[in-house]
Amino acid sequence: MADPRSIGGFTLTRLLGEGGMGRVYLGRGRAGTAAVKVVRSDLAGDPEFRARFGQEIRAAARVHSPYTAALLGADAEADPPWMATEYVPAPSLREAVGLHGPMPVEQVRLLGIGLAEALSAIHAAGIVHRDLKPANVLLGADGPKVIDFGIARAADATVLTRTGAVVGSPGFIAPEQITHARSEPAGDVFALGGVLAYAATARAPFGTGDVNALLYRTVHTDPDLSGIPEPLRGLVRSCLDRDPARRPDTAAIRAALGPGRPTDGWLPATLTPSSGRAVARAPRWRRPLVAGLVALVVAGAGAGTAAALGAFGAAPATPPDPTPVAQPTAVAPPTTEDVRVATTTTGFTSPSGNIACLVAPQSVRCDIAESAWDPTTIPTRPADCEGVWGDALTVAGTDRPDFVCHGDTVFGTGPVLDYGRSLRVGDITCTSRQTGIECRVGTSGHGFSMSRTAYRWF
């Protein structure tokens, strides 16, 4: 599937992700910044799928809530079909909890209020989400946002669902969806209980492991609610009742959670997302106007070589030292939720859209789209780098790094690397965090971190 440059009035700037339905791009248009879902060409030729996708569009248009991603445009008859929803530059609940651990009880309460109001709007439009889970909840600065209506359908249109199909995510899917393929609003309430349990404890209520084991425990065992403080525990328990008739509806959940709503400032400072600025892919072979990069190069055996950039987000507590540092004697591995391993050169973009990297088995190059580096704390940039942020920085052993200019950009070469995750290619590991991108060489320990405000090498 080739990457289009534009669709439906949206200019597509970078790939956000890819799934069974197609690809999702960051797009810019008159309606605003959008997550643009473009359907795979083979699915677009399936009349049943087009009908299903058209239903999804009509369903999403009926939902209006500050806690859902708004529909900005769509066309089920286009070639290929597409749908654009509001883009929320924020980590998912799964990413944030995986990185920082359980949320404070007051933030869990406010999260529950936002999700209950979102589900109320979804159900009022005659829709069942059917896949509410931590990965589909974004922690926006002004409140949570429920996303991914990719498998949501109008409640009265279940005839298009294949007989016996189980739609949802193991560990959060309701028992009746597993045993009878029933998708009702009560199933979303069950998932809401699971999401709140995860937010409060950093654990899924039915554990982890084999899919069949998760489904069995959901149907036959009680959820693990240890660690959830009262009164949240009682509410979560009622949401996770195996009998859908005994679960509260969203109005009752909203009332039980008390006054207030999640608005600006509802998150702890460590979880508040940066606004970030996504940048369009520069046309190939043309010098980018505001794209910077740093390359980390590993030389032959015995001569550990590296280069340095900085991490996206807040600046370090102290200014980066512009002098070279000796090779470290011990290297602490990056703390991540998981590590993805690739065998060939692989690209990725930070969730903010401000940093893109291309990782090879023996080298890595990262571009930064927007920088506020203090020139008094970084090496002098050569004259031919004027107008480009940073450009390439390489270092061999403990030598001082040198800038090397490049006339292209690696933006658009790969999907988003979520916060708390790493990509390892050969001897190079890069980690994406809310505080930035960090890359290091395994054998030598050399590396760099890069952000909008600073970079450093080690």
N, C-alpha and C positions, 0 to 999 in steps of 0.2 A: 504494500500500500504506500504510494508516494505521498510525501507531505505537501499539501496544497499551501499556497502562499496567502490565499484569502478565500473566504466563503461567506455568502449571505451578508455582505457589507462589513464583515469583520476581517481585519488584517491579523493573520496568525503569526505570533512572534516566537513561540517555542512549544515543544511537546511537554505536556504535564504528566501524561500517563497513557497506558494502553491496557485494554481488557478484552473480554470476549466479544463485546459489541463493536468495538472500534477504538479509535484514538481520541484523546482529549487534549486540546491545545489551549494555550493562553491567547486570547484574541482581544483586539481593540477596535471599537467602532463607536458610532454616535450614541449608542445606548449605554456605553460604558465599557469597563474591562470585564471580560467574560471567560468562563470555561466553556469552550466550544467542543461539543461531542460530534465527531464525524463517523458515520456508520461505515463499517467494512463493506467493500464492493460486493462480496459474495452474499452477505446478508441483505444488501439493498435490492438484490434481484429476487428475494423471497417475498411473494405477496403477503403471506401471513405475517412475516416480520414487519413489513411496511405498515400493515394495519395495526400491529401491536405498538410500533413506534409512534404512529399517529395518535393512538390512544394515550400514550405517555405524554405527548405534547399537550393534548387537550386537558389532561389531568393536571399537569404542572401549571397551566395557565389559570386554573381555578384556585390555586393556593396563594394566600396572601398573609404573610406573617413576618415580623421582624426577625424571627428565628428560623427562617428557611431561606435557601438561596433562590432568589427570584428568577423567573424565566424572562430572558431578554429578547429572544427571537428563536424561530424554528421553521423548518420546512421539511415535512415528511415526504413530499413529492419530488424534492430536488435530487440531483444526481452528483454526488451522493447525498442522502438525507443528513440533516444536521440539526442540532439543538444547542442554543447558547444560554447558559445560566450565569447568574452573578458570580464573579470570582472573589473568593474570600482569602486574602493573604494571611493565613493563620495556620498553626499546627492543628492536627487532629487530636482528639482526646486520647487516642491510642499512643500517638507520638509523645504528647506532653506527659502522660502518666508513666510511659516507659522510660522517659528521661529523668523526671523529677520525683516519681513515686506518687502515693495517694494524694488527692486534693484535700485541703482543709474542709472541715464540715460545712462552713458557711458557703464556700464556693460550690460544694456538692448540692446544697439546698438551692442556690440560685441556678445552677445547671439544671436541676430537676424542674424548676419553674419554667425556664426557657424551653426545655424539651416538651413539657406538658402542653405549653401554649402552641408550640410548633405542631404537635400531633393533633391538637384540637382543630387547628386550621386545616390540616391534611384530611382529617376524618370528616370535617364539615363539607369538604369538597367532594365527598364520596370516594375517597381514595384510602387504600391501605398501603403503607410504605413497604412492609414485608422484609426489610433488611436494615433495621435500625441497629447500629453497633458502634463501638468507640471509633472505628476508622471513618464512619460516616457522620461524625459530629465534629465540626471545626470550632475551636475556641477563639472566636472573634473578639476584638477589643471591646465591642459594644454588646456582647452576648453570644451564646452558642448559636451555630447555624447547622441545621439538618440538611445534608446534601445527599446526592446520588439517588435520584428517583429512577435509576436505570432499570430496576426490576419492579418498581411500583406500578400498579395497574388500578384502573377504576374498579371499585368494589363490585360493580355490576357487570364487569367484563371478563369474568374468570373463565368464560368459555374458550378464550384464546390460550389458556394455560394448558399445557399438555397433561393428560391424565396421569396421575401418580407422581408428578414432578414435585420435588421439595425445593422451595425457593427460600433462601435465607442463609444465615451464617451459623454453623454449629456453635453451641455455647450461648447463643442469644435467641435462637429461633424457638418459638413456642411449641409445647408438646403436641397440640392439635394440628399444627402445620406438619409435624413429622409423621403422625399416625394417620391423619385423614386429609392431608393437603388442604386444610381449611385456612383461609387467609381472611381474618376479620380484624376490626380495630382492637379487640382484646389481645390479639397476638402482638401488636405494636406496644401495648401496655406491658406485656411480659418482657419484651426486649428493653423497654425503658427501665424496668426493674434491674435487669442485668447490667445495663450501662451505668446506672447509679451505683450498683455494687462494685463495679470495676473502678469507677472514679474514686470511691471511698477507700478501697483496699488494694488497688493495683492487681486484683485477681478477678478472673472470670468466675461467676458463681458456680459453674459446673466443672471447673478445672480446665486442664489442657490435655492434649494428647491425640490419640487416634479419633478420627471423625466418628466412626461407629460407636466408640466408647462414649464420646460426648453426647451423641444422640440418645444412647441408652440411658445415661445418667439424667439427662433432661426429662425423659419420660418417666423414669422409675425411682429416682432418688431426690432427696431434698437439697436445695442449694446451700452452699457454704456461705453463711452470712457473718461469720466471726470477724470482728474488727470494725463492723459498721456501727457507729454510735446511734443510740436512741435520740430522738424518735424516728430517725431515718430507717432504722432496721425494721421496724414494724411496717412502714410503708413499703419498703422493698419486698418484704416477705409477702405482703398482700398482692403486689404486682406479679410476683413469681408463683402465685398459686397455680397448681396444675389444672384446676377447673376454671375455664375462662369466665364462667358465669359469676364466680366469686371475686374476680379482679375488679378493682375500682375503675371508673372511667376517667378520662383526662381531667374533667372538671373537678372530680373528687380529689384527684392527685394534686391539682393546683391549689385547692383549698387547704389540703393537709400540709402543704409546704409553707404556708404562712404568707405574710405581706412582702411587698417589694418585687422587683424584677431585675434581671441582670442588665446593666447599662455600662457606660464607660467607667472604667475603674473597678469592675467586678472581679477581675483576676488578680492574683498576687503578682508582684512586679516580675518575678522570675518567669511567669507564663505569659505576660502581656506581649503580643506579637509586634514586631517592627513593621512599619508600613512597607518598606522595601520598594524598589522600582524595577519592574520587569522591562527588558529592552529587546527590541526587535532584532532578529538575526540580520546581521549586515550582509548585503549581497556578497557572495564569494568573490575572493580576489580583489576586493576593494578595501582600502584601509579604513578601519572603523573609526568613528568620530570620538566615541567615549567608551572604548573597550580596552581594558588592561589585562595583562596576563603575566604570570610568573611560571617558569618551567623548572621542575625538579628533575635533575639528570643523575643517573647512577652510572659511574664509569666501570672499567673492568675490575676483575677480582682483586681484592687487596687495597683498592683505593675508593673508599666509600665517598660518594659524591651526592650533593643535595642542593636544593634551593629553597627560598623562603617566600611565603606570602602570609597573609593574616586571615582571621576568621570573621564571618559576617555577624554583625550585631554590635554589641557594646565594645568599647576599647578596653585594652588591658588596664589593670589598676595603676600600673606605672608605664611610662612611655617605653616603646621597644628600644633596646640597646642596638645602635647601628654598627657596633663593632662585632667582628666574627667571634664565634664561641668554639671551644674545643669540642671534639667528638664526645658525646656522653658515654659513660661507662655502663649505664643500665637504661633500658628503654621500657617505659610503662605502656602497655598496650592501650589503645583507645577504649574508653568505656562506651559501649554501644548496646543497643537492644539486639541487633543482629548484624552479621557481616555477609554481604553478597560477594561471591567470588566469581570472577570472569577470567577467561583464558586468553582473550584477545583485547586489543585496545578498545576501551569503552568510555563513553562520555556521560556526564550527568550535569544537572543544574541544581542549585540550592533552592529550597522551597520559596525563598524570597524573590527569586529570579534575578538576583544581583551578581551571582558568581556562577561561572560555568567552568568545568574541568574536563580534560581529556587525559585518561589514565592508560599508560602502556605498561608492559611488564617491567621496564627499567626506567621509566620517566613519567612525569605528570606535568601538565601545563594547565594553569587556571587563569581565566579572564575575569576581570571585575568591570561591571558596567558603570557603577557610580562610586566614586571614592572621595573621601575627605582627609586623605593622608596628610599629616603635618610634614612639610618639606624639611623641617629642622631635625626630624627624627628618622629620616630615611636616606639612603645613599643618593647622591646626585644623579638625576636622570639625564642621559645624554641629549644633545640638542635635537637629534633626529627622532626622538620620542615625543617631541612637543605635541601637545594635543591628544596624547594617548595616555591613559592612566597606567603608569607603571611599566607595562609591557614585560618582556621576559627577564627573569632573574635567575642566574645559574651560579653554582658554587662547587668547587672541587676540594675535597678534604676540609680544611679549616680556612681556606682562602676567602677573602672578602668577595661578596657577590658582585656581579656586574649585570647591568641591564642590557638586554638584547631586544631590539625592536622587531615586531612582526607586522605584516600588513593584512592579516586576516583575523578571524575570531572563531572560537570553538563554541559559541552560543548556538544552540539548535542541534548539537550532536548527540544528545541523549535525554532521557526522562529525568524527572525530579528524584533526587536522593533525599528521602525524608529525614527529618531531624531524628537523631539518635541511631542512625544507621551508617554503616561503612561499606565502601567498595574496595575490594582487594584485587589487584591485577599483578601477577608475578610477585615481586618484592615490594610493591608500593601499596600502601593502604591510605585511603582518604576517608575522613569522618565528617559527617554533616551535623552541625549543632546549631542551636538558636544563637549561639555566640560566634559562629563562623565555620569555615572550612579549615580542616587541618589535614595535611598529608605528610607521611614519613616513609623513609626507607627502612625496611626491616633489619637488614644486615648491619648498617652503619648507625642507625638511630637519628641520622640527619633528617631535617624536614622543615616545614614552614606552617604558619597559620595566617589567615587572611580575613579581613573584614572591611567594611566600608570606611572605618575610622583609623585602622592601623594594620600593619603586618609585622611579623617577626620571623626570624629563622633560628634554628637550633641544631 
